[in-house]
Amino acid sequence: MATIHPTSIIEGNVELADDVVVGPFCTLQGTIKIGAGTKLMANCHVFGLTCMGEGNRLWPGAVLGAPPQDINFDQDCQEPGLMIGDRNTFREGVTLHRGKTEEPTRIGNDNYFMTNSHVGHDTVMGNNIQLATGAMLGGHCIVDDRVIIGGGSTAHQFCHIGEGALISGLSGASLDVPPWFIVTSISVCSSLNIIGMRRSDMSSEDIETRRWVYKALYRQRRSVTGALEVLRSRINDPVVAQYVEFIESSDRGICRGPQRKHIRG
């Protein structure tokens, strides 16, 4: 049987693995499933429809699965809910909202959400992502693996943050951020996440290719369309192909380079 503190309140169709620990003053309300090894430390609140995997940690004040902050959303509607993977850490004051369209908000594995960070409805997050204190993701964002979002930074709704990208503290993105690029002010990519690439055991050849892509996009005074033509000259390289696909699939347009106006298309 799960360990449940007598001060906690459980209402609805709640399914807990045998070794789940629910600390004091927690609330679990709605249709909820929580996997093995998960611990709610104290004063945590989980609302259904929420499905949580194994080995997650919820620190005091975390609120998961609350309804979207949308005045037109039926606050009593549980669907489509919130899906959380394994081994995620949700520190004090973290908030994750459930989806409001056809698909749930989705969180992958091994992510770290620092204090007071926020994930909006319908966002899809991968694995090994870090949100620093006060970082905020608007609704419908897509955040790929190994992304780092610095303290007090924001991603606009519907933004796509590519694999390994880094948004520096007190900055933000209102446009899509290509993989392994660094955002240092609002929607400006001024460098590459070289340290992150090395820590991911990326080969030196792939790192140099990403340097070339960055220069083609931002250092040679080309429009995005012109830069794409250059990138397609090396489309057989899987690293280059990743960037071509990312840019071509972008609905919002990609971040601009330093001291350049954004050029769409």
Contacts in CASP RR format, 6 or more apart in sequence:
PFRMAT RR
TARGET T0000
AUTHOR 0000-0000-0000
METHOD contacts of the structure
MODEL  1
MATIHPTSIIEGNVELADDVVVGPFCTLQGTIKIGAGTKLMANCHVFGLT
CMGEGNRLWPGAVLGAPPQDINFDQDCQEPGLMIGDRNTFREGVTLHRGK
TEEPTRIGNDNYFMTNSHVGHDTVMGNNIQLATGAMLGGHCIVDDRVIIG
GGSTAHQFCHIGEGALISGLSGASLDVPPWFIVTSISVCSSLNIIGMRRS
DMSSEDIETRRWVYKALYRQRRSVTGALEVLRSRINDPVVAQYVEFIESS
DRGICRGPQRKHIRG
1 18 0 8 1.000
2 16 0 8 1.000
2 17 0 8 1.000
2 18 0 8 1.000
2 19 0 8 1.000
2 20 0 8 1.000
2 21 0 8 1.000
2 22 0 8 1.000
3 19 0 8 1.000
3 20 0 8 1.000
3 21 0 8 1.000
3 22 0 8 1.000
3 23 0 8 1.000
4 10 0 8 1.000
4 16 0 8 1.000
4 22 0 8 1.000
4 23 0 8 1.000
5 22 0 8 1.000
5 23 0 8 1.000
5 24 0 8 1.000
5 25 0 8 1.000
5 26 0 8 1.000
7 24 0 8 1.000
7 25 0 8 1.000
8 22 0 8 1.000
8 23 0 8 1.000
8 24 0 8 1.000
8 25 0 8 1.000
8 26 0 8 1.000
8 27 0 8 1.000
8 28 0 8 1.000
9 26 0 8 1.000
9 27 0 8 1.000
9 28 0 8 1.000
9 29 0 8 1.000
10 22 0 8 1.000
10 27 0 8 1.000
10 28 0 8 1.000
10 29 0 8 1.000
11 28 0 8 1.000
11 29 0 8 1.000
11 30 0 8 1.000
12 29 0 8 1.000
12 30 0 8 1.000
12 31 0 8 1.000
12 32 0 8 1.000
13 30 0 8 1.000
13 31 0 8 1.000
13 32 0 8 1.000
14 28 0 8 1.000
14 30 0 8 1.000
14 31 0 8 1.000
14 32 0 8 1.000
14 33 0 8 1.000
14 34 0 8 1.000
15 32 0 8 1.000
15 33 0 8 1.000
15 34 0 8 1.000
16 22 0 8 1.000
16 34 0 8 1.000
16 35 0 8 1.000
17 34 0 8 1.000
17 35 0 8 1.000
17 36 0 8 1.000
17 37 0 8 1.000
17 38 0 8 1.000
17 54 0 8 1.000
18 36 0 8 1.000
19 36 0 8 1.000
19 37 0 8 1.000
20 34 0 8 1.000
20 35 0 8 1.000
20 36 0 8 1.000
20 37 0 8 1.000
20 38 0 8 1.000
20 39 0 8 1.000
20 40 0 8 1.000
21 37 0 8 1.000
21 38 0 8 1.000
21 39 0 8 1.000
21 40 0 8 1.000
22 28 0 8 1.000
22 40 0 8 1.000
23 39 0 8 1.000
23 40 0 8 1.000
23 41 0 8 1.000
23 42 0 8 1.000
23 44 0 8 1.000
24 42 0 8 1.000
24 43 0 8 1.000
25 42 0 8 1.000
25 43 0 8 1.000
26 40 0 8 1.000
26 42 0 8 1.000
26 43 0 8 1.000
26 44 0 8 1.000
26 45 0 8 1.000
26 46 0 8 1.000
27 44 0 8 1.000
27 45 0 8 1.000
27 46 0 8 1.000
28 34 0 8 1.000
28 45 0 8 1.000
28 46 0 8 1.000
29 45 0 8 1.000
29 46 0 8 1.000
29 47 0 8 1.000
29 48 0 8 1.000
30 47 0 8 1.000
30 48 0 8 1.000
30 49 0 8 1.000
30 78 0 8 1.000
31 48 0 8 1.000
31 49 0 8 1.000
31 50 0 8 1.000
31 78 0 8 1.000
32 46 0 8 1.000
32 47 0 8 1.000
32 48 0 8 1.000
32 49 0 8 1.000
32 50 0 8 1.000
32 51 0 8 1.000
32 52 0 8 1.000
33 50 0 8 1.000
33 51 0 8 1.000
33 52 0 8 1.000
34 46 0 8 1.000
34 52 0 8 1.000
34 53 0 8 1.000
34 56 0 8 1.000
35 52 0 8 1.000
35 53 0 8 1.000
35 54 0 8 1.000
35 55 0 8 1.000
35 56 0 8 1.000
36 53 0 8 1.000
36 54 0 8 1.000
36 55 0 8 1.000
37 54 0 8 1.000
37 55 0 8 1.000
37 56 0 8 1.000
38 52 0 8 1.000
38 53 0 8 1.000
38 54 0 8 1.000
38 55 0 8 1.000
38 56 0 8 1.000
38 57 0 8 1.000
38 58 0 8 1.000
39 55 0 8 1.000
39 56 0 8 1.000
39 57 0 8 1.000
39 58 0 8 1.000
40 46 0 8 1.000
40 58 0 8 1.000
40 62 0 8 1.000
41 57 0 8 1.000
41 58 0 8 1.000
41 59 0 8 1.000
41 60 0 8 1.000
42 60 0 8 1.000
43 60 0 8 1.000
43 61 0 8 1.000
44 58 0 8 1.000
44 59 0 8 1.000
44 60 0 8 1.000
44 61 0 8 1.000
44 62 0 8 1.000
44 63 0 8 1.000
44 64 0 8 1.000
45 61 0 8 1.000
45 62 0 8 1.000
45 63 0 8 1.000
45 64 0 8 1.000
45 66 0 8 1.000
46 52 0 8 1.000
46 58 0 8 1.000
46 63 0 8 1.000
46 64 0 8 1.000
46 65 0 8 1.000
47 63 0 8 1.000
47 64 0 8 1.000
47 65 0 8 1.000
47 66 0 8 1.000
47 67 0 8 1.000
47 78 0 8 1.000
47 98 0 8 1.000
48 65 0 8 1.000
48 78 0 8 1.000
48 81 0 8 1.000
48 82 0 8 1.000
48 98 0 8 1.000
49 78 0 8 1.000
49 79 0 8 1.000
49 80 0 8 1.000
49 81 0 8 1.000
49 82 0 8 1.000
49 98 0 8 1.000
49 104 0 8 1.000
50 64 0 8 1.000
50 65 0 8 1.000
50 81 0 8 1.000
50 82 0 8 1.000
50 83 0 8 1.000
50 84 0 8 1.000
50 98 0 8 1.000
51 82 0 8 1.000
51 83 0 8 1.000
51 84 0 8 1.000
52 64 0 8 1.000
52 84 0 8 1.000
52 85 0 8 1.000
53 84 0 8 1.000
53 85 0 8 1.000
53 86 0 8 1.000
54 85 0 8 1.000
54 86 0 8 1.000
54 87 0 8 1.000
55 86 0 8 1.000
55 87 0 8 1.000
56 84 0 8 1.000
56 85 0 8 1.000
56 86 0 8 1.000
56 87 0 8 1.000
56 88 0 8 1.000
56 89 0 8 1.000
56 90 0 8 1.000
57 88 0 8 1.000
57 89 0 8 1.000
57 90 0 8 1.000
58 64 0 8 1.000
58 90 0 8 1.000
59 89 0 8 1.000
59 90 0 8 1.000
59 91 0 8 1.000
59 92 0 8 1.000
59 93 0 8 1.000
59 94 0 8 1.000
60 92 0 8 1.000
60 93 0 8 1.000
61 92 0 8 1.000
61 93 0 8 1.000
61 94 0 8 1.000
62 90 0 8 1.000
62 91 0 8 1.000
62 92 0 8 1.000
62 93 0 8 1.000
62 94 0 8 1.000
62 95 0 8 1.000
63 93 0 8 1.000
63 94 0 8 1.000
63 95 0 8 1.000
63 96 0 8 1.000
64 82 0 8 1.000
64 84 0 8 1.000
64 90 0 8 1.000
64 94 0 8 1.000
64 95 0 8 1.000
64 96 0 8 1.000
65 81 0 8 1.000
65 82 0 8 1.000
65 96 0 8 1.000
65 97 0 8 1.000
65 98 0 8 1.000
65 105 0 8 1.000
66 95 0 8 1.000
66 96 0 8 1.000
66 97 0 8 1.000
66 98 0 8 1.000
67 73 0 8 1.000
67 74 0 8 1.000
67 75 0 8 1.000
67 77 0 8 1.000
67 97 0 8 1.000
67 98 0 8 1.000
67 100 0 8 1.000
68 97 0 8 1.000
68 98 0 8 1.000
68 99 0 8 1.000
68 100 0 8 1.000
68 120 0 8 1.000
68 121 0 8 1.000
68 122 0 8 1.000
68 139 0 8 1.000
69 97 0 8 1.000
69 120 0 8 1.000
69 121 0 8 1.000
70 100 0 8 1.000
70 121 0 8 1.000
73 100 0 8 1.000
78 98 0 8 1.000
80 98 0 8 1.000
80 99 0 8 1.000
80 100 0 8 1.000
80 101 0 8 1.000
80 102 0 8 1.000
80 103 0 8 1.000
80 104 0 8 1.000
81 98 0 8 1.000
81 99 0 8 1.000
81 104 0 8 1.000
81 105 0 8 1.000
82 96 0 8 1.000
82 97 0 8 1.000
82 98 0 8 1.000
82 99 0 8 1.000
82 104 0 8 1.000
82 105 0 8 1.000
82 106 0 8 1.000
82 107 0 8 1.000
83 104 0 8 1.000
83 105 0 8 1.000
83 106 0 8 1.000
83 107 0 8 1.000
84 96 0 8 1.000
84 107 0 8 1.000
84 108 0 8 1.000
85 107 0 8 1.000
85 108 0 8 1.000
85 109 0 8 1.000
86 108 0 8 1.000
86 109 0 8 1.000
86 110 0 8 1.000
87 109 0 8 1.000
87 110 0 8 1.000
88 107 0 8 1.000
88 108 0 8 1.000
88 109 0 8 1.000
88 110 0 8 1.000
88 111 0 8 1.000
88 112 0 8 1.000
88 113 0 8 1.000
89 111 0 8 1.000
89 112 0 8 1.000
89 113 0 8 1.000
90 96 0 8 1.000
90 113 0 8 1.000
91 112 0 8 1.000
91 113 0 8 1.000
91 114 0 8 1.000
91 115 0 8 1.000
91 117 0 8 1.000
92 115 0 8 1.000
92 116 0 8 1.000
93 115 0 8 1.000
93 116 0 8 1.000
94 113 0 8 1.000
94 114 0 8 1.000
94 115 0 8 1.000
94 116 0 8 1.000
94 117 0 8 1.000
94 118 0 8 1.000
95 117 0 8 1.000
95 118 0 8 1.000
95 119 0 8 1.000
96 105 0 8 1.000
96 107 0 8 1.000
96 113 0 8 1.000
96 118 0 8 1.000
96 119 0 8 1.000
96 120 0 8 1.000
97 105 0 8 1.000
97 119 0 8 1.000
97 120 0 8 1.000
97 121 0 8 1.000
98 104 0 8 1.000
98 105 0 8 1.000
98 121 0 8 1.000
99 105 0 8 1.000
99 121 0 8 1.000
99 122 0 8 1.000
100 121 0 8 1.000
100 122 0 8 1.000
101 122 0 8 1.000
103 122 0 8 1.000
103 124 0 8 1.000
105 119 0 8 1.000
105 120 0 8 1.000
105 121 0 8 1.000
105 122 0 8 1.000
105 123 0 8 1.000
105 124 0 8 1.000
106 123 0 8 1.000
106 124 0 8 1.000
106 125 0 8 1.000
106 126 0 8 1.000
107 119 0 8 1.000
107 125 0 8 1.000
107 126 0 8 1.000
108 125 0 8 1.000
108 126 0 8 1.000
108 127 0 8 1.000
109 126 0 8 1.000
109 127 0 8 1.000
109 128 0 8 1.000
110 127 0 8 1.000
110 128 0 8 1.000
111 125 0 8 1.000
111 126 0 8 1.000
111 127 0 8 1.000
111 128 0 8 1.000
111 129 0 8 1.000
111 130 0 8 1.000
111 131 0 8 1.000
112 129 0 8 1.000
112 130 0 8 1.000
112 131 0 8 1.000
113 119 0 8 1.000
113 131 0 8 1.000
114 130 0 8 1.000
114 131 0 8 1.000
114 132 0 8 1.000
114 133 0 8 1.000
114 134 0 8 1.000
114 135 0 8 1.000
114 151 0 8 1.000
115 133 0 8 1.000
115 134 0 8 1.000
116 133 0 8 1.000
116 134 0 8 1.000
117 131 0 8 1.000
117 132 0 8 1.000
117 133 0 8 1.000
117 134 0 8 1.000
117 135 0 8 1.000
117 136 0 8 1.000
117 149 0 8 1.000
118 134 0 8 1.000
118 135 0 8 1.000
118 136 0 8 1.000
118 137 0 8 1.000
118 138 0 8 1.000
119 125 0 8 1.000
119 131 0 8 1.000
119 137 0 8 1.000
119 138 0 8 1.000
119 141 0 8 1.000
120 137 0 8 1.000
120 138 0 8 1.000
120 139 0 8 1.000
120 141 0 8 1.000
121 139 0 8 1.000
121 140 0 8 1.000
122 139 0 8 1.000
122 140 0 8 1.000
123 137 0 8 1.000
123 138 0 8 1.000
123 139 0 8 1.000
123 140 0 8 1.000
123 141 0 8 1.000
123 142 0 8 1.000
123 143 0 8 1.000
124 141 0 8 1.000
124 142 0 8 1.000
124 143 0 8 1.000
125 137 0 8 1.000
125 143 0 8 1.000
126 143 0 8 1.000
126 144 0 8 1.000
126 145 0 8 1.000
127 145 0 8 1.000
127 146 0 8 1.000
128 145 0 8 1.000
128 146 0 8 1.000
129 143 0 8 1.000
129 145 0 8 1.000
129 146 0 8 1.000
129 147 0 8 1.000
129 148 0 8 1.000
129 149 0 8 1.000
130 147 0 8 1.000
130 148 0 8 1.000
130 149 0 8 1.000
130 150 0 8 1.000
131 137 0 8 1.000
131 149 0 8 1.000
131 150 0 8 1.000
132 148 0 8 1.000
132 149 0 8 1.000
132 150 0 8 1.000
132 151 0 8 1.000
132 152 0 8 1.000
132 153 0 8 1.000
132 169 0 8 1.000
133 151 0 8 1.000
133 152 0 8 1.000
134 151 0 8 1.000
134 152 0 8 1.000
134 153 0 8 1.000
135 149 0 8 1.000
135 150 0 8 1.000
135 151 0 8 1.000
135 152 0 8 1.000
135 153 0 8 1.000
135 154 0 8 1.000
135 167 0 8 1.000
136 152 0 8 1.000
136 153 0 8 1.000
136 154 0 8 1.000
136 155 0 8 1.000
137 143 0 8 1.000
137 149 0 8 1.000
137 154 0 8 1.000
137 155 0 8 1.000
138 154 0 8 1.000
138 155 0 8 1.000
138 156 0 8 1.000
138 157 0 8 1.000
138 159 0 8 1.000
139 157 0 8 1.000
139 158 0 8 1.000
140 157 0 8 1.000
140 158 0 8 1.000
141 155 0 8 1.000
141 156 0 8 1.000
141 157 0 8 1.000
141 158 0 8 1.000
141 159 0 8 1.000
141 160 0 8 1.000
141 161 0 8 1.000
142 159 0 8 1.000
142 160 0 8 1.000
142 161 0 8 1.000
142 162 0 8 1.000
143 149 0 8 1.000
143 155 0 8 1.000
143 161 0 8 1.000
143 162 0 8 1.000
144 160 0 8 1.000
144 161 0 8 1.000
144 162 0 8 1.000
144 163 0 8 1.000
144 164 0 8 1.000
144 165 0 8 1.000
144 179 0 8 1.000
145 163 0 8 1.000
145 164 0 8 1.000
146 163 0 8 1.000
146 164 0 8 1.000
146 196 0 8 1.000
146 200 0 8 1.000
147 161 0 8 1.000
147 162 0 8 1.000
147 163 0 8 1.000
147 164 0 8 1.000
147 165 0 8 1.000
147 166 0 8 1.000
147 167 0 8 1.000
148 164 0 8 1.000
148 165 0 8 1.000
148 166 0 8 1.000
148 167 0 8 1.000
148 193 0 8 1.000
149 155 0 8 1.000
149 161 0 8 1.000
149 166 0 8 1.000
149 167 0 8 1.000
150 166 0 8 1.000
150 167 0 8 1.000
150 168 0 8 1.000
150 169 0 8 1.000
150 171 0 8 1.000
151 169 0 8 1.000
151 170 0 8 1.000
152 169 0 8 1.000
152 170 0 8 1.000
153 167 0 8 1.000
153 168 0 8 1.000
153 169 0 8 1.000
153 170 0 8 1.000
153 171 0 8 1.000
153 172 0 8 1.000
153 183 0 8 1.000
154 172 0 8 1.000
154 173 0 8 1.000
155 161 0 8 1.000
155 167 0 8 1.000
155 172 0 8 1.000
155 173 0 8 1.000
156 172 0 8 1.000
156 173 0 8 1.000
156 174 0 8 1.000
156 175 0 8 1.000
156 252 0 8 1.000
158 251 0 8 1.000
158 252 0 8 1.000
159 173 0 8 1.000
159 174 0 8 1.000
159 175 0 8 1.000
159 176 0 8 1.000
159 177 0 8 1.000
159 252 0 8 1.000
160 176 0 8 1.000
160 177 0 8 1.000
160 246 0 8 1.000
160 250 0 8 1.000
160 252 0 8 1.000
161 167 0 8 1.000
161 173 0 8 1.000
161 176 0 8 1.000
161 177 0 8 1.000
162 176 0 8 1.000
162 177 0 8 1.000
162 178 0 8 1.000
162 179 0 8 1.000
162 180 0 8 1.000
162 246 0 8 1.000
163 179 0 8 1.000
163 180 0 8 1.000
164 179 0 8 1.000
164 180 0 8 1.000
164 193 0 8 1.000
164 196 0 8 1.000
164 197 0 8 1.000
164 200 0 8 1.000
165 177 0 8 1.000
165 178 0 8 1.000
165 179 0 8 1.000
165 180 0 8 1.000
165 181 0 8 1.000
165 182 0 8 1.000
165 183 0 8 1.000
165 193 0 8 1.000
166 181 0 8 1.000
166 182 0 8 1.000
166 183 0 8 1.000
166 193 0 8 1.000
166 196 0 8 1.000
167 173 0 8 1.000
167 177 0 8 1.000
167 182 0 8 1.000
167 183 0 8 1.000
168 182 0 8 1.000
168 183 0 8 1.000
168 184 0 8 1.000
168 185 0 8 1.000
171 183 0 8 1.000
171 184 0 8 1.000
171 185 0 8 1.000
171 186 0 8 1.000
172 183 0 8 1.000
172 185 0 8 1.000
172 186 0 8 1.000
172 187 0 8 1.000
173 183 0 8 1.000
173 186 0 8 1.000
173 187 0 8 1.000
173 255 0 8 1.000
174 186 0 8 1.000
174 187 0 8 1.000
174 252 0 8 1.000
175 187 0 8 1.000
175 250 0 8 1.000
175 252 0 8 1.000
175 253 0 8 1.000
175 254 0 8 1.000
175 255 0 8 1.000
175 256 0 8 1.000
175 262 0 8 1.000
176 246 0 8 1.000
176 250 0 8 1.000
176 251 0 8 1.000
176 252 0 8 1.000
176 253 0 8 1.000
176 254 0 8 1.000
176 255 0 8 1.000
177 183 0 8 1.000
177 189 0 8 1.000
177 254 0 8 1.000
177 255 0 8 1.000
178 189 0 8 1.000
178 213 0 8 1.000
178 217 0 8 1.000
178 243 0 8 1.000
178 246 0 8 1.000
178 247 0 8 1.000
178 254 0 8 1.000
178 255 0 8 1.000
179 210 0 8 1.000
179 242 0 8 1.000
179 243 0 8 1.000
179 246 0 8 1.000
180 192 0 8 1.000
180 193 0 8 1.000
180 196 0 8 1.000
180 197 0 8 1.000
180 210 0 8 1.000
181 189 0 8 1.000
181 191 0 8 1.000
181 192 0 8 1.000
181 193 0 8 1.000
181 214 0 8 1.000
181 255 0 8 1.000
182 189 0 8 1.000
182 190 0 8 1.000
182 191 0 8 1.000
182 192 0 8 1.000
182 193 0 8 1.000
183 189 0 8 1.000
183 190 0 8 1.000
183 255 0 8 1.000
184 190 0 8 1.000
184 191 0 8 1.000
187 255 0 8 1.000
187 256 0 8 1.000
187 262 0 8 1.000
188 255 0 8 1.000
188 256 0 8 1.000
188 257 0 8 1.000
188 258 0 8 1.000
189 214 0 8 1.000
189 218 0 8 1.000
189 254 0 8 1.000
189 255 0 8 1.000
189 256 0 8 1.000
189 257 0 8 1.000
189 258 0 8 1.000
190 257 0 8 1.000
190 258 0 8 1.000
191 214 0 8 1.000
192 210 0 8 1.000
192 211 0 8 1.000
192 214 0 8 1.000
194 207 0 8 1.000
197 206 0 8 1.000
197 207 0 8 1.000
197 210 0 8 1.000
198 207 0 8 1.000
206 239 0 8 1.000
209 234 0 8 1.000
209 237 0 8 1.000
209 239 0 8 1.000
209 240 0 8 1.000
210 239 0 8 1.000
213 231 0 8 1.000
213 239 0 8 1.000
213 240 0 8 1.000
213 243 0 8 1.000
216 222 0 8 1.000
216 227 0 8 1.000
216 230 0 8 1.000
216 231 0 8 1.000
217 224 0 8 1.000
217 227 0 8 1.000
217 243 0 8 1.000
217 254 0 8 1.000
217 257 0 8 1.000
218 256 0 8 1.000
218 257 0 8 1.000
218 258 0 8 1.000
218 260 0 8 1.000
220 227 0 8 1.000
220 230 0 8 1.000
222 230 0 8 1.000
223 263 0 8 1.000
223 265 0 8 1.000
224 247 0 8 1.000
224 253 0 8 1.000
224 254 0 8 1.000
224 263 0 8 1.000
224 264 0 8 1.000
224 265 0 8 1.000
225 265 0 8 1.000
228 244 0 8 1.000
228 247 0 8 1.000
228 248 0 8 1.000
231 240 0 8 1.000
231 243 0 8 1.000
231 244 0 8 1.000
231 247 0 8 1.000
232 244 0 8 1.000
234 240 0 8 1.000
235 241 0 8 1.000
235 244 0 8 1.000
246 254 0 8 1.000
247 253 0 8 1.000
247 254 0 8 1.000
253 262 0 8 1.000
253 264 0 8 1.000
253 265 0 8 1.000
255 262 0 8 1.000
256 262 0 8 1.000
256 263 0 8 1.000
END
